[in-house]
Amino acid sequence: MDRHRFVVLSLLAFGLILASFVILGVSRIVLSYRTAQLLAAPTTLTAFCLVWYLFVRGFLSTLGVSPIETD
């Protein structure tokens, strides 16, 4: 993985987190809270998995096990 891809994935994770809050808030206007949570859950779970992957990838790079290359 190169540094550019890591940054793009980080921005995607941030966008997914923001989108999950927007989905939850907008759907909360017309639906119950539980239903709004169910609608926002897939986006939140995807963002969580991506953040976890990036954390592990960055940690392994810090340890020198699997470095992130620079172009």
All heavy atoms as TSV, in Angstrom:
chain	resi	resn	atom	element	x	y	z
A	1	MET	N	N	0.856	-1.169	0.000
A	1	MET	CA	C	0.000	0.000	0.000
A	1	MET	C	C	0.900	1.230	0.000
A	1	MET	O	O	1.866	1.295	0.735
A	1	MET	CB	C	-0.897	0.005	1.235
A	1	MET	CG	C	-1.719	1.262	1.371
A	1	MET	SD	S	-2.709	1.361	2.854
A	1	MET	CE	C	-3.904	0.108	2.557
A	2	ASP	N	N	0.558	2.196	-0.824
A	2	ASP	CA	C	1.327	3.427	-0.824
A	2	ASP	C	C	0.621	4.489	0.017
A	2	ASP	O	O	-0.511	4.310	0.459
A	2	ASP	CB	C	1.581	3.926	-2.247
A	2	ASP	CG	C	0.297	4.242	-2.995
A	2	ASP	OD1	O	-0.782	3.875	-2.525
A	2	ASP	OD2	O	0.389	4.879	-4.056
A	3	ARG	N	N	1.313	5.568	0.259
A	3	ARG	CA	C	0.818	6.617	1.143
A	3	ARG	C	C	-0.451	7.280	0.585
A	3	ARG	O	O	-1.362	7.606	1.338
A	3	ARG	CB	C	1.909	7.654	1.362
A	3	ARG	CG	C	1.547	8.680	2.390
A	3	ARG	CD	C	2.685	9.599	2.657
A	3	ARG	NE	N	3.694	8.867	3.400
A	3	ARG	CZ	C	4.707	9.434	3.998
A	3	ARG	NH1	N	4.881	10.719	3.929
A	3	ARG	NH2	N	5.574	8.709	4.677
A	4	HIS	N	N	-0.515	7.450	-0.727
A	4	HIS	CA	C	-1.684	8.094	-1.341
A	4	HIS	C	C	-2.943	7.267	-1.097
A	4	HIS	O	O	-3.998	7.799	-0.762
A	4	HIS	CB	C	-1.433	8.285	-2.836
A	4	HIS	CG	C	-2.562	8.962	-3.547
A	4	HIS	ND1	N	-3.741	8.340	-3.852
A	4	HIS	CD2	C	-2.685	10.235	-4.001
A	4	HIS	CE1	C	-4.538	9.179	-4.461
A	4	HIS	NE2	N	-3.932	10.337	-4.567
A	5	ARG	N	N	-2.846	5.967	-1.281
A	5	ARG	CA	C	-4.005	5.086	-1.056
A	5	ARG	C	C	-4.450	5.115	0.411
A	5	ARG	O	O	-5.637	5.082	0.714
A	5	ARG	CB	C	-3.670	3.666	-1.482
A	5	ARG	CG	C	-4.822	2.697	-1.312
A	5	ARG	CD	C	-4.450	1.339	-1.853
A	5	ARG	NE	N	-5.326	0.321	-1.378
A	5	ARG	CZ	C	-6.412	-0.107	-2.021
A	5	ARG	NH1	N	-6.719	0.422	-3.172
A	5	ARG	NH2	N	-7.151	-1.052	-1.504
A	6	PHE	N	N	-3.481	5.164	1.328
A	6	PHE	CA	C	-3.791	5.229	2.749
A	6	PHE	C	C	-4.573	6.510	3.071
A	6	PHE	O	O	-5.562	6.479	3.808
A	6	PHE	CB	C	-2.499	5.175	3.573
A	6	PHE	CG	C	-2.716	5.031	5.041
A	6	PHE	CD1	C	-2.923	3.786	5.596
A	6	PHE	CD2	C	-2.718	6.140	5.866
A	6	PHE	CE1	C	-3.131	3.639	6.958
A	6	PHE	CE2	C	-2.921	6.012	7.227
A	6	PHE	CZ	C	-3.128	4.753	7.774
A	7	VAL	N	N	-4.144	7.628	2.493
A	7	VAL	CA	C	-4.833	8.899	2.735
A	7	VAL	C	C	-6.235	8.872	2.121
A	7	VAL	O	O	-7.198	9.340	2.743
A	7	VAL	CB	C	-4.001	10.075	2.179
A	7	VAL	CG1	C	-4.795	11.368	2.201
A	7	VAL	CG2	C	-2.717	10.229	2.961
A	8	VAL	N	N	-6.372	8.322	0.930
A	8	VAL	CA	C	-7.687	8.239	0.289
A	8	VAL	C	C	-8.633	7.378	1.127
A	8	VAL	O	O	-9.807	7.739	1.321
A	8	VAL	CB	C	-7.554	7.687	-1.149
A	8	VAL	CG1	C	-8.906	7.324	-1.730
A	8	VAL	CG2	C	-6.851	8.702	-2.039
A	9	LEU	N	N	-8.148	6.255	1.631
A	9	LEU	CA	C	-8.985	5.406	2.479
A	9	LEU	C	C	-9.348	6.100	3.787
A	9	LEU	O	O	-10.448	5.924	4.309
A	9	LEU	CB	C	-8.288	4.070	2.755
A	9	LEU	CG	C	-8.210	3.103	1.579
A	9	LEU	CD1	C	-7.398	1.871	1.979
A	9	LEU	CD2	C	-9.584	2.711	1.091
A	10	SER	N	N	-8.440	6.893	4.321
A	10	SER	CA	C	-8.735	7.653	5.539
A	10	SER	C	C	-9.830	8.682	5.291
A	10	SER	O	O	-10.744	8.848	6.113
A	10	SER	CB	C	-7.485	8.360	6.047
A	10	SER	OG	O	-6.496	7.439	6.362
A	11	LEU	N	N	-9.761	9.369	4.165
A	11	LEU	CA	C	-10.804	10.337	3.821
A	11	LEU	C	C	-12.142	9.643	3.562
A	11	LEU	O	O	-13.199	10.166	3.921
A	11	LEU	CB	C	-10.376	11.166	2.609
A	11	LEU	CG	C	-9.216	12.122	2.853
A	11	LEU	CD1	C	-8.792	12.771	1.539
A	11	LEU	CD2	C	-9.578	13.166	3.885
A	12	LEU	N	N	-12.095	8.467	2.946
A	12	LEU	CA	C	-13.319	7.697	2.737
A	12	LEU	C	C	-13.940	7.295	4.068
A	12	LEU	O	O	-15.159	7.375	4.249
A	12	LEU	CB	C	-13.021	6.456	1.898
A	12	LEU	CG	C	-14.181	5.507	1.652
A	12	LEU	CD1	C	-15.266	6.190	0.828
A	12	LEU	CD2	C	-13.709	4.247	0.978
A	13	ALA	N	N	-13.117	6.865	5.020
A	13	ALA	CA	C	-13.622	6.500	6.346
A	13	ALA	C	C	-14.273	7.702	7.023
A	13	ALA	O	O	-15.346	7.581	7.621
A	13	ALA	CB	C	-12.493	5.955	7.210
A	14	PHE	N	N	-13.633	8.863	6.935
A	14	PHE	CA	C	-14.209	10.076	7.517
A	14	PHE	C	C	-15.539	10.415	6.849
A	14	PHE	O	O	-16.512	10.766	7.524
A	14	PHE	CB	C	-13.233	11.243	7.370
A	14	PHE	CG	C	-13.755	12.520	7.937
A	14	PHE	CD1	C	-13.821	12.721	9.308
A	14	PHE	CD2	C	-14.197	13.527	7.100
A	14	PHE	CE1	C	-14.320	13.904	9.834
A	14	PHE	CE2	C	-14.692	14.710	7.614
A	14	PHE	CZ	C	-14.753	14.905	8.982
A	15	GLY	N	N	-15.597	10.289	5.530
A	15	GLY	CA	C	-16.847	10.550	4.811
A	15	GLY	C	C	-17.956	9.585	5.193
A	15	GLY	O	O	-19.116	9.975	5.312
A	16	LEU	N	N	-17.606	8.327	5.400
A	16	LEU	CA	C	-18.607	7.342	5.813
A	16	LEU	C	C	-19.131	7.630	7.210
A	16	LEU	O	O	-20.324	7.455	7.486
A	16	LEU	CB	C	-18.019	5.929	5.751
A	16	LEU	CG	C	-17.849	5.326	4.362
A	16	LEU	CD1	C	-17.076	4.021	4.455
A	16	LEU	CD2	C	-19.203	5.108	3.704
A	17	ILE	N	N	-18.263	8.063	8.099
A	17	ILE	CA	C	-18.707	8.422	9.448
A	17	ILE	C	C	-19.652	9.605	9.387
A	17	ILE	O	O	-20.716	9.613	10.016
A	17	ILE	CB	C	-17.497	8.721	10.354
A	17	ILE	CG1	C	-16.715	7.448	10.608
A	17	ILE	CG2	C	-17.935	9.343	11.666
A	17	ILE	CD1	C	-15.363	7.664	11.249
A	18	LEU	N	N	-19.285	10.604	8.608
A	18	LEU	CA	C	-20.147	11.770	8.434
A	18	LEU	C	C	-21.482	11.378	7.802
A	18	LEU	O	O	-22.545	11.831	8.244
A	18	LEU	CB	C	-19.436	12.822	7.580
A	18	LEU	CG	C	-20.120	14.159	7.426
A	18	LEU	CD1	C	-20.255	14.848	8.775
A	18	LEU	CD2	C	-19.339	15.031	6.460
A	19	ALA	N	N	-21.446	10.506	6.800
A	19	ALA	CA	C	-22.670	10.061	6.141
A	19	ALA	C	C	-23.574	9.293	7.107
A	19	ALA	O	O	-24.806	9.429	7.048
A	19	ALA	CB	C	-22.331	9.189	4.936
A	20	SER	N	N	-22.994	8.508	8.002
A	20	SER	CA	C	-23.824	7.758	8.946
A	20	SER	C	C	-24.564	8.692	9.893
A	20	SER	O	O	-25.725	8.457	10.230
A	20	SER	CB	C	-22.984	6.749	9.727
A	20	SER	OG	O	-22.115	7.396	10.622
A	21	PHE	N	N	-23.898	9.781	10.316
A	21	PHE	CA	C	-24.575	10.760	11.163
A	21	PHE	C	C	-25.689	11.477	10.402
A	21	PHE	O	O	-26.764	11.722	10.956
A	21	PHE	CB	C	-23.583	11.784	11.714
A	21	PHE	CG	C	-22.819	11.290	12.893
A	21	PHE	CD1	C	-21.466	11.030	12.785
A	21	PHE	CD2	C	-23.433	11.073	14.113
A	21	PHE	CE1	C	-20.742	10.569	13.865
A	21	PHE	CE2	C	-22.726	10.621	15.204
A	21	PHE	CZ	C	-21.367	10.365	15.078
A	22	VAL	N	N	-25.438	11.794	9.150
A	22	VAL	CA	C	-26.469	12.464	8.333
A	22	VAL	C	C	-27.653	11.535	8.105
A	22	VAL	O	O	-28.810	11.951	8.234
A	22	VAL	CB	C	-25.858	12.948	7.000
A	22	VAL	CG1	C	-26.937	13.411	6.042
A	22	VAL	CG2	C	-24.853	14.053	7.248
A	23	ILE	N	N	-27.382	10.279	7.792
A	23	ILE	CA	C	-28.465	9.309	7.587
A	23	ILE	C	C	-29.285	9.157	8.859
A	23	ILE	O	O	-30.522	9.155	8.820
A	23	ILE	CB	C	-27.897	7.950	7.135
A	23	ILE	CG1	C	-27.333	8.055	5.726
A	23	ILE	CG2	C	-28.968	6.865	7.194
A	23	ILE	CD1	C	-26.539	6.833	5.296
A	24	LEU	N	N	-28.610	9.052	9.983
A	24	LEU	CA	C	-29.312	8.903	11.254
A	24	LEU	C	C	-30.164	10.132	11.552
A	24	LEU	O	O	-31.329	10.024	11.927
A	24	LEU	CB	C	-28.320	8.658	12.387
A	24	LEU	CG	C	-28.903	8.458	13.778
A	24	LEU	CD1	C	-29.743	7.197	13.825
A	24	LEU	CD2	C	-27.797	8.394	14.812
A	25	GLY	N	N	-29.604	11.309	11.349
A	25	GLY	CA	C	-30.329	12.531	11.665
A	25	GLY	C	C	-31.509	12.786	10.753
A	25	GLY	O	O	-32.602	13.146	11.198
A	26	VAL	N	N	-31.317	12.600	9.450
A	26	VAL	CA	C	-32.388	12.871	8.491
A	26	VAL	C	C	-33.498	11.837	8.615
A	26	VAL	O	O	-34.691	12.180	8.579
A	26	VAL	CB	C	-31.824	12.922	7.052
A	26	VAL	CG1	C	-32.929	12.968	6.031
A	26	VAL	CG2	C	-30.901	14.115	6.895
A	27	SER	N	N	-33.134	10.578	8.763
A	27	SER	CA	C	-34.175	9.554	8.883
A	27	SER	C	C	-34.895	9.642	10.217
A	27	SER	O	O	-36.039	9.196	10.344
A	27	SER	CB	C	-33.588	8.163	8.672
A	27	SER	OG	O	-32.601	7.883	9.629
A	28	ARG	N	N	-34.254	10.231	11.196
A	28	ARG	CA	C	-34.895	10.405	12.503
A	28	ARG	C	C	-36.058	11.387	12.431
A	28	ARG	O	O	-36.975	11.343	13.248
A	28	ARG	CB	C	-33.819	10.901	13.476
A	28	ARG	CG	C	-34.277	11.145	14.852
A	28	ARG	CD	C	-33.986	9.948	15.724
A	28	ARG	NE	N	-34.780	10.067	16.926
A	28	ARG	CZ	C	-34.331	10.547	18.064
A	28	ARG	NH1	N	-33.088	10.890	18.186
A	28	ARG	NH2	N	-35.137	10.658	19.095
A	29	ILE	N	N	-36.037	12.267	11.449
A	29	ILE	CA	C	-37.106	13.253	11.291
A	29	ILE	C	C	-38.433	12.572	10.971
A	29	ILE	O	O	-39.479	12.961	11.503
A	29	ILE	CB	C	-36.736	14.274	10.201
A	29	ILE	CG1	C	-35.541	15.105	10.653
A	29	ILE	CG2	C	-37.914	15.181	9.868
A	29	ILE	CD1	C	-34.965	15.995	9.561
A	30	VAL	N	N	-38.383	11.539	10.130
A	30	VAL	CA	C	-39.633	10.914	9.674
A	30	VAL	C	C	-39.864	9.515	10.234
A	30	VAL	O	O	-40.974	8.993	10.125
A	30	VAL	CB	C	-39.681	10.860	8.137
A	30	VAL	CG1	C	-39.755	12.254	7.556
A	30	VAL	CG2	C	-38.501	10.116	7.567
A	31	LEU	N	N	-38.837	8.900	10.812
A	31	LEU	CA	C	-38.969	7.535	11.305
A	31	LEU	C	C	-38.642	7.486	12.791
A	31	LEU	O	O	-38.135	8.446	13.365
A	31	LEU	CB	C	-38.008	6.608	10.549
A	31	LEU	CG	C	-38.189	6.534	9.033
A	31	LEU	CD1	C	-37.025	5.799	8.408
A	31	LEU	CD2	C	-39.498	5.864	8.682
A	32	SER	N	N	-38.914	6.354	13.387
A	32	SER	CA	C	-38.564	6.198	14.802
A	32	SER	C	C	-37.053	6.075	14.951
A	32	SER	O	O	-36.329	5.816	13.984
A	32	SER	CB	C	-39.245	4.949	15.374
A	32	SER	OG	O	-38.683	3.782	14.808
A	33	TYR	N	N	-36.581	6.248	16.181
A	33	TYR	CA	C	-35.141	6.214	16.432
A	33	TYR	C	C	-34.552	4.845	16.104
A	33	TYR	O	O	-33.472	4.750	15.523
A	33	TYR	CB	C	-34.857	6.590	17.887
A	33	TYR	CG	C	-33.397	6.624	18.213
A	33	TYR	CD1	C	-32.550	7.563	17.630
A	33	TYR	CD2	C	-32.847	5.718	19.108
A	33	TYR	CE1	C	-31.203	7.603	17.923
A	33	TYR	CE2	C	-31.504	5.749	19.417
A	33	TYR	CZ	C	-30.680	6.693	18.819
A	33	TYR	OH	O	-29.349	6.723	19.110
A	34	ARG	N	N	-35.239	3.799	16.447
A	34	ARG	CA	C	-34.759	2.436	16.191
A	34	ARG	C	C	-34.631	2.167	14.690
A	34	ARG	O	O	-33.643	1.596	14.233
A	34	ARG	CB	C	-35.708	1.420	16.839
A	34	ARG	CG	C	-35.305	0.005	16.633
A	34	ARG	CD	C	-34.093	-0.334	17.452
A	34	ARG	NE	N	-33.799	-1.751	17.256
A	34	ARG	CZ	C	-32.593	-2.239	17.212
A	34	ARG	NH1	N	-31.559	-1.473	17.391
A	34	ARG	NH2	N	-32.396	-3.509	17.018
A	35	THR	N	N	-35.618	2.591	13.922
A	35	THR	CA	C	-35.567	2.410	12.474
A	35	THR	C	C	-34.450	3.245	11.860
A	35	THR	O	O	-33.752	2.791	10.953
A	35	THR	CB	C	-36.922	2.792	11.838
A	35	THR	OG1	O	-37.954	2.062	12.494
A	35	THR	CG2	C	-36.933	2.472	10.362
A	36	ALA	N	N	-34.243	4.444	12.374
A	36	ALA	CA	C	-33.162	5.292	11.883
A	36	ALA	C	C	-31.801	4.649	12.176
A	36	ALA	O	O	-30.888	4.709	11.345
A	36	ALA	CB	C	-33.247	6.674	12.522
A	37	GLN	N	N	-31.671	4.034	13.331
A	37	GLN	CA	C	-30.430	3.336	13.656
A	37	GLN	C	C	-30.187	2.166	12.703
A	37	GLN	O	O	-29.065	1.926	12.286
A	37	GLN	CB	C	-30.476	2.804	15.080
A	37	GLN	CG	C	-30.229	3.841	16.135
A	37	GLN	CD	C	-30.261	3.224	17.521
A	37	GLN	OE1	O	-31.037	2.309	17.788
A	37	GLN	NE2	N	-29.422	3.736	18.402
A	38	LEU	N	N	-31.259	1.452	12.387
A	38	LEU	CA	C	-31.117	0.324	11.467
A	38	LEU	C	C	-30.713	0.781	10.072
A	38	LEU	O	O	-29.995	0.077	9.361
A	38	LEU	CB	C	-32.414	-0.475	11.411
A	38	LEU	CG	C	-32.740	-1.286	12.661
A	38	LEU	CD1	C	-34.127	-1.902	12.557
A	38	LEU	CD2	C	-31.692	-2.354	12.886
A	39	LEU	N	N	-31.171	1.949	9.660
A	39	LEU	CA	C	-30.783	2.473	8.348
A	39	LEU	C	C	-29.330	2.951	8.333
A	39	LEU	O	O	-28.636	2.827	7.321
A	39	LEU	CB	C	-31.706	3.626	7.946
A	39	LEU	CG	C	-33.112	3.256	7.509
A	39	LEU	CD1	C	-33.923	4.511	7.244
A	39	LEU	CD2	C	-33.069	2.383	6.270
A	40	ALA	N	N	-28.864	3.505	9.430
A	40	ALA	CA	C	-27.501	4.032	9.493
A	40	ALA	C	C	-26.471	2.959	9.847
A	40	ALA	O	O	-25.268	3.176	9.649
A	40	ALA	CB	C	-27.427	5.155	10.517
A	41	ALA	N	N	-26.903	1.822	10.328
A	41	ALA	CA	C	-25.982	0.791	10.806
A	41	ALA	C	C	-25.013	0.261	9.745
A	41	ALA	O	O	-23.822	0.117	10.044
A	41	ALA	CB	C	-26.765	-0.361	11.422
A	42	PRO	N	N	-25.443	-0.034	8.530
A	42	PRO	CA	C	-24.467	-0.543	7.548
A	42	PRO	C	C	-23.342	0.445	7.251
A	42	PRO	O	O	-22.175	0.054	7.127
A	42	PRO	CB	C	-25.309	-0.807	6.302
A	42	PRO	CG	C	-26.694	-0.973	6.791
A	42	PRO	CD	C	-26.805	-0.090	7.991
A	43	THR	N	N	-23.670	1.716	7.154
A	43	THR	CA	C	-22.651	2.731	6.895
A	43	THR	C	C	-21.711	2.848	8.086
A	43	THR	O	O	-20.490	2.944	7.923
A	43	THR	CB	C	-23.310	4.092	6.614
A	43	THR	OG1	O	-24.296	3.925	5.609
A	43	THR	CG2	C	-22.303	5.109	6.167
A	44	THR	N	N	-22.264	2.807	9.277
A	44	THR	CA	C	-21.443	2.894	10.481
A	44	THR	C	C	-20.524	1.687	10.610
A	44	THR	O	O	-19.337	1.831	10.944
A	44	THR	CB	C	-22.342	2.996	11.726
A	44	THR	OG1	O	-23.257	4.066	11.552
A	44	THR	CG2	C	-21.538	3.215	12.983
A	45	LEU	N	N	-21.040	0.514	10.337
A	45	LEU	CA	C	-20.230	-0.704	10.417
A	45	LEU	C	C	-19.119	-0.701	9.379
A	45	LEU	O	O	-17.976	-1.083	9.680
A	45	LEU	CB	C	-21.116	-1.939	10.250
A	45	LEU	CG	C	-20.430	-3.286	10.382
A	45	LEU	CD1	C	-19.847	-3.441	11.776
A	45	LEU	CD2	C	-21.394	-4.404	10.078
A	46	THR	N	N	-19.414	-0.257	8.174
A	46	THR	CA	C	-18.391	-0.170	7.136
A	46	THR	C	C	-17.295	0.810	7.529
A	46	THR	O	O	-16.102	0.538	7.362
A	46	THR	CB	C	-19.028	0.262	5.796
A	46	THR	OG1	O	-20.073	-0.643	5.454
A	46	THR	CG2	C	-18.003	0.295	4.693
A	47	ALA	N	N	-17.696	1.958	8.072
A	47	ALA	CA	C	-16.715	2.953	8.518
A	47	ALA	C	C	-15.868	2.395	9.654
A	47	ALA	O	O	-14.647	2.594	9.684
A	47	ALA	CB	C	-17.418	4.228	8.956
A	48	PHE	N	N	-16.479	1.691	10.595
A	48	PHE	CA	C	-15.743	1.109	11.713
A	48	PHE	C	C	-14.710	0.100	11.219
A	48	PHE	O	O	-13.561	0.104	11.681
A	48	PHE	CB	C	-16.706	0.442	12.693
A	48	PHE	CG	C	-16.012	-0.265	13.817
A	48	PHE	CD1	C	-15.461	0.455	14.866
A	48	PHE	CD2	C	-15.893	-1.639	13.815
A	48	PHE	CE1	C	-14.797	-0.193	15.900
A	48	PHE	CE2	C	-15.240	-2.301	14.840
A	48	PHE	CZ	C	-14.691	-1.572	15.892
A	49	CYS	N	N	-15.112	-0.762	10.298
A	49	CYS	CA	C	-14.183	-1.763	9.762
A	49	CYS	C	C	-13.026	-1.105	9.016
A	49	CYS	O	O	-11.873	-1.535	9.139
A	49	CYS	CB	C	-14.922	-2.731	8.848
A	49	CYS	SG	S	-16.063	-3.814	9.720
A	50	LEU	N	N	-13.323	-0.063	8.262
A	50	LEU	CA	C	-12.272	0.637	7.529
A	50	LEU	C	C	-11.310	1.344	8.481
A	50	LEU	O	O	-10.093	1.295	8.283
A	50	LEU	CB	C	-12.896	1.633	6.550
A	50	LEU	CG	C	-11.949	2.349	5.602
A	50	LEU	CD1	C	-11.131	1.353	4.788
A	50	LEU	CD2	C	-12.735	3.257	4.685
A	51	VAL	N	N	-11.826	1.978	9.516
A	51	VAL	CA	C	-10.964	2.638	10.505
A	51	VAL	C	C	-10.113	1.601	11.228
A	51	VAL	O	O	-8.917	1.828	11.473
A	51	VAL	CB	C	-11.802	3.474	11.494
A	51	VAL	CG1	C	-10.986	3.907	12.690
A	51	VAL	CG2	C	-12.403	4.678	10.793
A	52	TRP	N	N	-10.680	0.471	11.566
A	52	TRP	CA	C	-9.931	-0.585	12.235
A	52	TRP	C	C	-8.802	-1.099	11.336
A	52	TRP	O	O	-7.669	-1.293	11.775
A	52	TRP	CB	C	-10.864	-1.718	12.649
A	52	TRP	CG	C	-10.163	-2.807	13.382
A	52	TRP	CD1	C	-9.922	-4.060	12.940
A	52	TRP	CD2	C	-9.584	-2.736	14.685
A	52	TRP	NE1	N	-9.239	-4.771	13.896
A	52	TRP	CE2	C	-9.017	-3.983	14.969
A	52	TRP	CE3	C	-9.499	-1.729	15.640
A	52	TRP	CZ2	C	-8.365	-4.251	16.159
A	52	TRP	CZ3	C	-8.841	-2.012	16.822
A	52	TRP	CH2	C	-8.284	-3.262	17.072
A	53	TYR	N	N	-9.106	-1.313	10.045
A	53	TYR	CA	C	-8.094	-1.761	9.095
A	53	TYR	C	C	-6.963	-0.740	8.989
A	53	TYR	O	O	-5.784	-1.098	9.007
A	53	TYR	CB	C	-8.720	-2.004	7.717
A	53	TYR	CG	C	-7.695	-2.188	6.634
A	53	TYR	CD1	C	-6.965	-3.367	6.528
A	53	TYR	CD2	C	-7.435	-1.172	5.719
A	53	TYR	CE1	C	-6.009	-3.536	5.549
A	53	TYR	CE2	C	-6.477	-1.333	4.729
A	53	TYR	CZ	C	-5.778	-2.508	4.651
A	53	TYR	OH	O	-4.822	-2.671	3.681
A	54	LEU	N	N	-7.315	0.534	8.880
A	54	LEU	CA	C	-6.302	1.569	8.767
A	54	LEU	C	C	-5.462	1.679	10.036
A	54	LEU	O	O	-4.262	1.928	9.968
A	54	LEU	CB	C	-6.957	2.915	8.439
A	54	LEU	CG	C	-7.548	3.024	7.029
A	54	LEU	CD1	C	-8.370	4.291	6.903
A	54	LEU	CD2	C	-6.465	2.964	5.978
A	55	PHE	N	N	-6.087	1.488	11.186
A	55	PHE	CA	C	-5.342	1.504	12.446
A	55	PHE	C	C	-4.324	0.370	12.492
A	55	PHE	O	O	-3.153	0.585	12.825
A	55	PHE	CB	C	-6.304	1.405	13.629
A	55	PHE	CG	C	-5.602	1.240	14.945
A	55	PHE	CD1	C	-4.997	2.324	15.551
A	55	PHE	CD2	C	-5.541	0.001	15.557
A	55	PHE	CE1	C	-4.335	2.172	16.766
A	55	PHE	CE2	C	-4.881	-0.165	16.758
A	55	PHE	CZ	C	-4.277	0.931	17.369
A	56	VAL	N	N	-4.763	-0.829	12.162
A	56	VAL	CA	C	-3.860	-1.984	12.187
A	56	VAL	C	C	-2.757	-1.806	11.158
A	56	VAL	O	O	-1.575	-2.074	11.431
A	56	VAL	CB	C	-4.653	-3.294	11.947
A	56	VAL	CG1	C	-3.713	-4.466	11.714
A	56	VAL	CG2	C	-5.580	-3.573	13.114
A	57	ARG	N	N	-3.124	-1.317	9.978
A	57	ARG	CA	C	-2.130	-1.099	8.916
A	57	ARG	C	C	-1.099	-0.051	9.330
A	57	ARG	O	O	0.102	-0.208	9.095
A	57	ARG	CB	C	-2.853	-0.668	7.645
A	57	ARG	CG	C	-2.001	-0.608	6.431
A	57	ARG	CD	C	-1.610	-2.023	6.008
A	57	ARG	NE	N	-0.931	-1.974	4.745
A	57	ARG	CZ	C	0.392	-1.854	4.624
A	57	ARG	NH1	N	1.134	-1.785	5.686
A	57	ARG	NH2	N	0.953	-1.816	3.453
A	58	GLY	N	N	-1.538	1.025	9.946
A	58	GLY	CA	C	-0.623	2.049	10.426
A	58	GLY	C	C	0.257	1.550	11.558
A	58	GLY	O	O	1.438	1.892	11.637
A	59	PHE	N	N	-0.317	0.746	12.441
A	59	PHE	CA	C	0.455	0.180	13.548
A	59	PHE	C	C	1.534	-0.762	13.037
A	59	PHE	O	O	2.682	-0.724	13.503
A	59	PHE	CB	C	-0.481	-0.544	14.512
A	59	PHE	CG	C	0.193	-1.043	15.753
A	59	PHE	CD1	C	0.657	-0.155	16.707
A	59	PHE	CD2	C	0.369	-2.395	15.958
A	59	PHE	CE1	C	1.294	-0.610	17.856
A	59	PHE	CE2	C	0.997	-2.863	17.092
A	59	PHE	CZ	C	1.455	-1.967	18.051
A	60	LEU	N	N	1.185	-1.608	12.059
A	60	LEU	CA	C	2.176	-2.511	11.482
A	60	LEU	C	C	3.269	-1.732	10.753
A	60	LEU	O	O	4.433	-2.131	10.757
A	60	LEU	CB	C	1.507	-3.507	10.528
A	60	LEU	CG	C	0.636	-4.565	11.184
A	60	LEU	CD1	C	-0.055	-5.411	10.124
A	60	LEU	CD2	C	1.454	-5.436	12.123
A	61	SER	N	N	2.895	-0.630	10.140
A	61	SER	CA	C	3.886	0.211	9.482
A	61	SER	C	C	4.816	0.865	10.502
A	61	SER	O	O	6.017	0.997	10.260
A	61	SER	CB	C	3.183	1.288	8.645
A	61	SER	OG	O	4.107	2.147	8.069
A	62	THR	N	N	4.263	1.278	11.632
A	62	THR	CA	C	5.083	1.874	12.687
A	62	THR	C	C	6.087	0.852	13.242
A	62	THR	O	O	7.229	1.199	13.539
A	62	THR	CB	C	4.189	2.395	13.827
A	62	THR	OG1	O	3.287	3.351	13.289
A	62	THR	CG2	C	5.006	3.022	14.920
A	63	LEU	N	N	5.644	-0.387	13.367
A	63	LEU	CA	C	6.542	-1.430	13.858
A	63	LEU	C	C	7.564	-1.848	12.818
A	63	LEU	O	O	8.548	-2.520	13.146
A	63	LEU	CB	C	5.741	-2.661	14.288
A	63	LEU	CG	C	4.846	-2.502	15.511
A	63	LEU	CD1	C	4.064	-3.792	15.749
A	63	LEU	CD2	C	5.667	-2.141	16.730
A	64	GLY	N	N	7.333	-1.509	11.558
A	64	GLY	CA	C	8.253	-1.887	10.493
A	64	GLY	C	C	7.955	-3.230	9.881
A	64	GLY	O	O	8.726	-3.729	9.056
A	65	VAL	N	N	6.854	-3.851	10.263
A	65	VAL	CA	C	6.493	-5.162	9.733
A	65	VAL	C	C	6.058	-5.047	8.278
A	65	VAL	O	O	6.477	-5.849	7.425
A	65	VAL	CB	C	5.374	-5.791	10.585
A	65	VAL	CG1	C	4.891	-7.098	9.973
A	65	VAL	CG2	C	5.837	-5.984	12.018
A	66	SER	N	N	5.222	-4.076	7.995
A	66	SER	CA	C	4.705	-3.881	6.643
A	66	SER	C	C	4.660	-2.383	6.347
A	66	SER	O	O	3.642	-1.729	6.571
A	66	SER	CB	C	3.292	-4.495	6.564
A	66	SER	OG	O	2.744	-4.270	5.297
A	67	PRO	N	N	5.763	-1.837	5.856
A	67	PRO	CA	C	5.834	-0.378	5.678
A	67	PRO	C	C	4.907	0.135	4.584
A	67	PRO	O	O	4.577	-0.577	3.651
A	67	PRO	CB	C	7.293	-0.135	5.316
A	67	PRO	CG	C	7.785	-1.416	4.792
A	67	PRO	CD	C	6.991	-2.503	5.452
A	68	ILE	N	N	4.482	1.374	4.777
A	68	ILE	CA	C	3.682	2.061	3.761
A	68	ILE	C	C	4.668	2.812	2.873
A	68	ILE	O	O	5.394	3.686	3.340
A	68	ILE	CB	C	2.680	3.016	4.410
A	68	ILE	CG1	C	1.678	2.236	5.253
A	68	ILE	CG2	C	1.952	3.828	3.357
A	68	ILE	CD1	C	0.713	3.093	6.053
A	69	GLU	N	N	4.711	2.459	1.598
A	69	GLU	CA	C	5.677	3.041	0.683
A	69	GLU	C	C	5.299	4.467	0.302
A	69	GLU	O	O	4.133	4.817	0.293
A	69	GLU	CB	C	5.796	2.204	-0.603
A	69	GLU	CG	C	6.353	0.821	-0.388
A	69	GLU	CD	C	5.262	-0.206	-0.100
A	69	GLU	OE1	O	4.100	0.077	-0.420
A	69	GLU	OE2	O	5.583	-1.240	0.462
A	70	THR	N	N	6.298	5.240	-0.035
A	70	THR	CA	C	6.077	6.587	-0.548
A	70	THR	C	C	6.406	6.572	-2.040
A	70	THR	O	O	7.306	5.858	-2.487
A	70	THR	CB	C	6.960	7.626	0.154
A	70	THR	OG1	O	8.325	7.248	0.010
A	70	THR	CG2	C	6.612	7.715	1.627
A	71	ASP	N	N	5.663	7.359	-2.797
A	71	ASP	CA	C	5.939	7.440	-4.242
A	71	ASP	C	C	7.033	8.394	-4.560
A	71	ASP	O	O	7.341	9.325	-3.991
A	71	ASP	CB	C	4.669	7.857	-5.001
A	71	ASP	CG	C	3.816	6.643	-5.319
A	71	ASP	OD1	O	4.326	5.524	-5.237
A	71	ASP	OD2	O	2.649	6.856	-5.654
